Amino acid sequence: MNTPRPRLDPAVADTRRAVRSLLAQALDEGTVRPGDLVLVALSGGPDSLALAAATAFEAPKQDLRAGAVVVDHALQAGSEAVASRASRQASELGLAPVTVRRVAVGSAGGPEAAAREARHASIALVASDVGSPLVLFGHTLDDQAESVLLGLARGSGPDSLSGMAPLTRRQAGPAYGRPLLGVRRHTTRQACAAAGLAPWDDPQNADPAFARVRVRNVLLPALERELGAGVPEALARTADQLREDSAALDHFAEEMAEDLAEHSEAGISLSVRELAANPPALRQRLVRLAVESEFGVTLSRVQTLEVCRLVTDWSGQGPIDLPGVQASRSGDRLAFTAG
């Protein structure tokens, strides 16, 4: 008599399904190829630990290898022990290689931004060292919803409100994958429990000094009490829709830029007449695209709107000084030169 197979826990199934889908997409798009090494950015928390377990199971099924990178930010007492524990858990799951890097976190942009910058720089170096074209992060649907709310509170534009993309190719370094953006945080915790994995709970995730923690523990629960369940899912859907719209506008801007732009030794210029004929959303994208592609500078919305006044509200005003770039108008040309 055949012994029935044990039933797979639904939370484990959800995380594995999400990873399977992301890896299949990465293979289809050529982000990775069979035999490549995929890295999991592992903190030891429930989200990244559930991701590590799912990746260890799913990657070999798609002829991919799976390793991990653990970053020790050295910001809390005992951080070295936390990193060592996460490394050991990764190895026990069958991930290899497992690399631990200790980083020095600066102060520019605030503690969260500085830690993120140090973490991503370290991860990119590890990926380069081990030859990995794709790094997976454990961001969940809850993280996406929190990002959208924070963007709304800060008056951010559609690019910010679009949140995080499931798969992002970058100009330099590995691609970033976020398989769990459709998975709730409580699901990753349940997946860890079902697999017998003990996650680490970062005390900073309960510190109300951080805006994200206040959104997570105060604002989102209040919205669900007042508006009903499903607010995080609705916010995540909003991010998906805005990301699709932004991608379409970016595509149109890139197609149009070839006709509008003229390159010279001094820099790049755009046709004022063509810029003025386009809706503001496209006009602003064309300006940002020209500056970023030519000088590697990303303009803020305030800077972009000021430049666009040279198109729509020009009365002979002089050049505008931007970070490393100068914008000026001469007749029917909007010119950008190195500042």
N, C-alpha and C positions, 0 to 999 in steps of 0.2 A: 504494500500500500504506500503510495507516494505521500510524503510529508508536505503539507501545504507551505508555500513560501510565506515568510512573515510579511505582513502588510507594511508597505513603505509609508512612513509618516508624511502627511500632506505638506507640511512645511519643508521637509527635506526635498520632496518632489518639486515644490514650487521653486526652490533655489536652484536645483539641478536643471530644471526646464529653462529657467532664465539664462543660466550660463551656457547651456547647449545652444540656445537661439543666438546669443551674442557671438559665440565662437563660430557658428555656421555663417553668420553675416560677415564676420571678419575674413573667413576663408573665401566666401563668394566675392567679396570686394577686393581681394588680394592684399589685405592688410597683413595677413599671415599666410604662410604656406605650410603644407604638411611637413612635419618634423621640426617646426619652429618651437622655440621656447616662449611660453606665456608666463608672465610674472604676476603674482598677486601681491598688492600692497597691503601688508598685514600689520595691524596694530595690536591684535589680540582681543579687540572688542567683539561683540556678538555679530555685527554686520560683516566685518572682514573675515572673521573666523568661519562663519557660515559660507561665505564666498570661497574661502580656501578649501573647505571640505568639498563643496560642489565642483570646484575646478579640478581638484585632484581626481574626482570620479569621472568627470565629463571629458577633460582634455585628451586622455589617451584614446577615448572612443572616436575622436576626430583626428587621430594621428598627430597630436600635438603634445609637447612636453610641458610640464607645469612646475614652476619654482615659486619662490617668494622673496620679497624684500621687506625687512623690518627696519623702520627708522626710529631711533632713540633720540627724542628731542632734548633730553637732559633738562627738562623744565620742572620735574617733580622728583621728590625724594624717592628712591627705589626704581627709577625709570630703567636702569640697566637690568634689574631683575625682571621687570615686565617684558622688556625686549627679549631677554634670554628665554623666558617662558614661551613667548609667542613663537620664537625660532624653533624651540623644541616641539611645540604642537604642530608646526608646519612640517617638520621632518617626520613626525609620527603619522601624519596624514599621507606621506609619500611624496611630498613636494621636494624637488631638488633641481638646482642648488637653492639653498636658503642663505641669504646674505643679510647681515645686521650692520647698519651704519649709524654711527653717533654723529649728530650735527650740532652746529652752533647756531642758535636762533637769534637774529638781530631784533631791531625794534621798529624798523621802517614800516609804516602803514598799520601799526597796531599789532598786538600779540598774535591774533589769529592769522592775519595776512602774512606776518613774518614767519610764523611756523609753517604755514602752507608753502611759502616760497622756498624755505630751506628743505622741506620734505620733498617737494617736486624736483628740486635741483639734484638732491641726493639720489632719488629714484631714477632719474634720467641717466645719471652717471653709472649706476649699477646696471641698468638695462643695456647701456652701451658696452660695459665691461663683459657682460655675459651673452651679448648678442641677441637680446630679446626685442622684437618689434612691437610688442603689445603688453601694456600693463593694465591690470584690472583693479578697480577700486570698488569698495563696498557701499557706495552711496545708495540709499533706499528711496522709496517714494516719499517717505517722511522728510528726508533731506531736501528733496526737490520742492516739496510744498513750502518748507521753511525758507528756502532760497527765494521763491516767488514772493512770499509775504515780506521778506526783508527788502527785496527790490522795490515793491510797491511803496513801502514806508519811506524809502530813500528817493522816490521819484525817478527811478531808473527807467530807461527806454526799453523797447522790445527785445534788444539783444540780451540785456540782463534778465528780463522777465522770462526769456526763453529757457532759463535754467540750464541744466547740464544735459548734454547729448549722450545717448547710449554708447556711441562710438565716434571718436574724434581723431582725425589725422592731424598731426601738427607739422609745422614747417621744419622743425628740427627735433630729433629725439623720437622716442617711441610713441605709438598711438595710445590713446587712453580709452579703455572700455569700462562701462558702468552697467553691468548686467542686471543689477537689482533695482533699477529705477522704477520698476513696476511692482516691487515687493515691499510690503509694510515692515516696519522695524520689529514689530512683535513676532512676525513670521521668522525673521532671522534668529531671534532669541529662541523660539521654539525649535527651529532646526538644530541649533547647538545642543539643546537639551535632549532632543531625540537621538542625536549622534553621540551623546555622552561627552560633549566638549564643554569645558568650563571657561567661559569668556571672562575677560578683564573688564571691569567697569571703571571708566575714566572719571575721576571725581570732578574734573572740569566740566563734564556734561551735566552736572547739577549745580554749577556755580552761576547764580543770577547776575554776576558781573558781566557775563557775555550776552549780547543781544540775542544770539541764536538760541541760547538756553531759555531766555524769557519767552521767545516766540514758541518754543517747543513745549514748555511746561505751563505757560500762562495763557498766551494769546490763542494758540490753536485749540486747546480745550475749551476756552471761553466761546470761540466761534462755533464749535460743535454743539455746545450747550444751547446757544441762541439760535443757530441756523439749522441744526440737525446734523446727523452723521454724514460723512462723505466729503467734508471740506478738504482734507488733504488730497483725496482723489481728484476733486474738481480743480484744485490748484495745479496739480500735476498735468491734468488735461489741458489747462490753459497754457502751461509751458510748452506742451507738445504743439499746440496750434500756433502759438507765436513763433516757435522755432521753424515750423514749416513756412509761415509767411515771410520770416526774415530770410530764410534760405532762398525763397523765390525772388525777393527783392535784390539780394546779393547777386543772384544769377543774372538778372536783368542788368544790373549795374556793371557787372564784368563784361557782358556782351556789348553794352553801349560805350564803355570806356575806350575801346579800340577806335571808335569813330570820333570821339570828342577830344582825345588826348594827342598832344604833340610833344615829343621828347627833344631835348636839347642838352648841350653840355652843362648849362646852368641848372637844369632841373626838368620840370614838366609843366605844361599849361593845358587848360581846358577851355572849350568854347563857351563864352558867356551866353550866347544866344541859345545854344543847345541846353545848357544847364537851366536857364530860365524857362524853357519850354516844358520841363519835366516837373512832376509833382514834388513837393518838398522831401518826401521820404527817399525818392530816387536821387534827387539833387544832393542831399546830404551824404548819401552812400557813395556817390561818385567822388565827392570831395575827400571823404575819408579814405576811399580806395586809392585815389591818386597819391595822397600823402604817405599812406602806409606802404604802398608798393614801391615808391621811389625813394623814400627816406627811412622806412622802418619805424615811423612814428605813428602812434594811435591817438587820434584827436578825441577829446571829450565832446559831449554834446554842446556845451557852452562854446568851446572853441570852434566847432563846426558851424554853429549858427552864426557866429561872428564873421567867419569867412564867407558864408552864404549871403551876408548883407552886402558884400562886394558885388554880388550878382543882382539881388532884388532891390537893394536900397542904396545904390551907389551915387554919391554926389561929389566925387572927386577925392574922397578920403584916402589917406596914405596907406602904406603897407601895414600888415598885421604881423607882429612877431609871435611865433609859435615855438614850442620846444624844438630847437634845431632847424627850424624851417621859417621862411618868410613868405607870406601870401600877399600878392599885389595884383591890381587890375590895370591893364593897359589896353584901351580900346575894347575889342571884343574877346580879349584873352584874359583868363584868370591864371596867373603864373605862380608857381611854387619853386622857390630856390632855397639852397642851403643857407641857414641863418648863422 
